[in-house]
Amino acid sequence: MKNTKAFQLKYYLSRLFFALVLLFTVLYVIIGRSIAKTDFPEKNGSCNAYSASFEIEGEGAKNHTFPYYSDRNAGDTTVLLADLPGDMEDNMVICLRPDQLDTRVYIDGELRMEYSTESVRIWGKVSPRRYIFMPVEKKDAGKELRIELTTAVNQSGSFNILNYGDKYDVVMNLIRGSMSDIVIAFIMLIVSVLCLVSGIILSIGLKSFFEITYLAAMSILASIWILCNAEASQLYFPNMTMTMTIDYMMLMLLPFPFLFFMNLVQNRKFDMVYKVFEVIAMAESSVCLILFVLKIVDLSQMFLVIAAVFGSSLIMILVTIVLDILKYKNYRYIIVAFGIFAGIFATILQLLLFAFGRYAFGGKAVAIALLIIMATSVIDTFRRVKQMEIDKQMAIAQSKAESSFLANMSHEIRTPINAVLGLNEMVIRETQEEKTLGYAKHIESSGKMLLAIINDILDLSKIRSGKLKIIVDEYSLEDAIRNVCDMIRPKAAEKKLEFSVSVDSKLPNNLIGDEIRIKQIAINILNNAVKYTDAGKVSLKVTGVPIDDETTSLSIAISDTGRGIKEEDQAALFDAFSRVDEKNNKSIEGTGLGLALVKSLVDSMGGTVSVESVYGEGSTFIVEIPQKKKDDVTVAEARKAAAAARREERAREESGQTENAESAPASKKKKDEPLFLAPDAKILVVDDVPLNLMVVTSLLERTQVQVTEAESGVKCLECLAKDHFDVILLDHLMPQMDGVETLTKIKKENLATGTAVVALTANAVSGAREEYLSYGFDDYLTKPVRSEELEATILRYLPKDKVQ
């Protein structure tokens, strides 16, 4: 829930940021116009259209009018002759526009202006259209105007003398002529950038890509295309050669984001068709650009090819939309489809007009259509975000329900297991009959197996809910491997399997990581290896490769000569609750959780797990996990130190310097001896299940503590009102007054000042310890409780003067 609120805050802050920036820009323009000086000349003249006739040198009479269209071979020169108007004044300009023609202008035989894009072209062969402002004076009125036009390529060109007058008015006249195109293009550009940034923020925040990001990218390209094509584009794109190049490049790029957008909108139903058109568009763009860079052809000469690819992509999209709606009954994006139909129709119309009359149509229809698509996509995006929020809330509710179910399941299953294992331990302690002791050992083994299955289920749940904590601490690799082998070796011996262990002696011994999880990974894989191997051997090999000076990639390879895994089954090997080759392995016990848990744990620690297997011959599992080094002590050095310590211990024993049984540390006590004796200590055990009370009382019997039993929270309060206890073991889920409510009353009424209250509960789900400590409990124990763990916890809180 906190993550959702944080995302919403970032989302609205980003919207507010863009709104503020937009407001700042508007205010800047308004205030700036009244304060700052303009770069344009002051308005003090007029703008007049030049409509005089001209003659082509060599053709006689003046009977031609502007614009002039040239259709000559490359290198041919045409000379236009005309008279300048008689109302010329000083500080005037004549605005000329050559298109794909190199130009020289003479007045009364004097060269006044020369224009060629050869010096400003990077690639290509065509001189684009360009406005040229040629200064004139009053004395030039009525003089002969001579214009020499040279064709750069075998392509038609044109020449216009648009108007003359004061430069400010001439420029403003150009701007007015394309103002609508410029305004709508800038509006679309601003909207597109906002949508692009919002789409990226949403995609990152919600970890789900939003299609509007591609549509916004396409609209940005279209905005630039319209701005490049506007009549006044030279005013904001000074190098017209590059402007025209960008124009065609935008047109080449336009199909890509639109194809990406539609493919996602249609949930990749027509993925192969879209991939084909993407390849076609890539091929067309590559060929055009290569030919352009090599100056073989100009991009403008490739317009029909570019338009054909774009147009065919649009037609394909129209067909897939119709199929998706009519055949697959997909009405999810019906609103977006409406905008797409309008946009595609306008774009095709634009392409046709662009091909047959480029300056007759400025792109307004395309811009309006794209704004419609953008609006419908924004509506669809808001709908999707709202649905994702609903889904997230449902997922949170489901997760809470699942956690509640797991807590209840844990409690309901662990409670009887607690009684079974607890009472069974008493049988093992007290019985002298060999046959009964054998039965009890089998009960203990089965109970622990059942408990391991429950723990696997809970661990997997913790991982999937993101609540599993990787506890990083220092540990000894040699000790960890020895512990793992001590658990597996008896199982291998029981099946008469050879069990070999190889640890690279050069490996660093003292590592920093989660020792418990690493042992859990190795034990799970080794258990499987023993289970699925009927004869032969199981081997454990531990090696490592330094990643850097501080980190080693620890490699654990476990091989067996067992049944092996079919190649087609290996893909599902790490899936939860799945077992491969069920027919041949139905006699093997297991839930199918072990390897799924291994994969999840390895992923949580940033490692990898892989398998190599030959069916009928055996398998090798390889786990690689990065681990930090504490120091440079190697496994070989650690072994030598351990061997020296053992020799010293034996020497002390032989010399009679060993500690007596009473002073021996807990680790050296015999299994049937208590961790402590405290006949004067008083323990209160609170549980609504009489059998659980019996188990705890029996387990503590050998410590000689005085145990008082209470069957409810009310009874607990009555006991505390009468007597003082050193430790209280309090169950959670009890009728009428549960453990948390009981603890609250104890603290409120100061009934157990200085007494430790330990939660003894069957709730072992993720985060349970932290939850109980937050309630005010001093410690936390889970059922079924082991006698050693129970005694160690009580010893921690008993007054020292009561412990013998």
Secondary structure, 3 states (H helix, E strand, C coil): CHHHHHHHHHHHHHHHHHHHHHHHHHHHHHHHHHHCCCCCCCCCCCEEECCCEEEECCCCCCCEECCEEECCCCCCEEEEEEECCCCCCCCEEEEEEEECEEEEEEECCEEEEEECCCCCCCCCCCCCCCCEEEEECHHHCCCEEEEEEEECCCCCEEEEEEEEEEHHHHHHHHHHHCHHHHHHHHHHHHHHHHHHHHHHHHHHHHCCCCCHHHHHHHHHHHHHHHHHHCCCHHHCCCCHHHHHHHHHHHHHHCHHHHHHHHHHHCCCCCHHHHHHHHHHHHHHHHHHHHHHHCCCCCHHHHHHHHHHHHHHHHHHHHHHHHHHHHCCCCCCCHHHHHHHHHHHHHHHHHHHHHHHCHHHCCCHHHHHHHHHHHHHHHHHHHHHHHHHHHHHHHHHHHHHHHHHHHHHHHHHHHHHHHHHHHHHHHHHHHCCCHHHHHHHHHHHHHHHHHHHHHHHHHHHHHHHCCCCCCCCEEEEHHHHHHHHHHHHHHHHHHCCCEEEEEECCCCECEEEECHHHHHHHHHHHHHHHHHCCCCCEEEEEEEEEECCCCEEEEEEEEEECCCCCCHHHHHHCCCCCCCCCHHHHCCCCCCCCHHHHHHHHHHHCCCEEEEEEECCCEEEEEEEEEEEECCCCEHHHHHHHHHHHHHHHHHHHHCCCCCCCCCCCHHHCCCCCCCCCCCCCEEEEECCCHHHHHHHHHHCHHHCCEEEEECCHHHHHHHHHHCCCCEEEECCCCCCCCHHHHHHHHHHCCCCCCCEEEEEECCCCCCHHHHHHHHCCCEEEECCCCHHHHHHHHHHHCCHHHCC
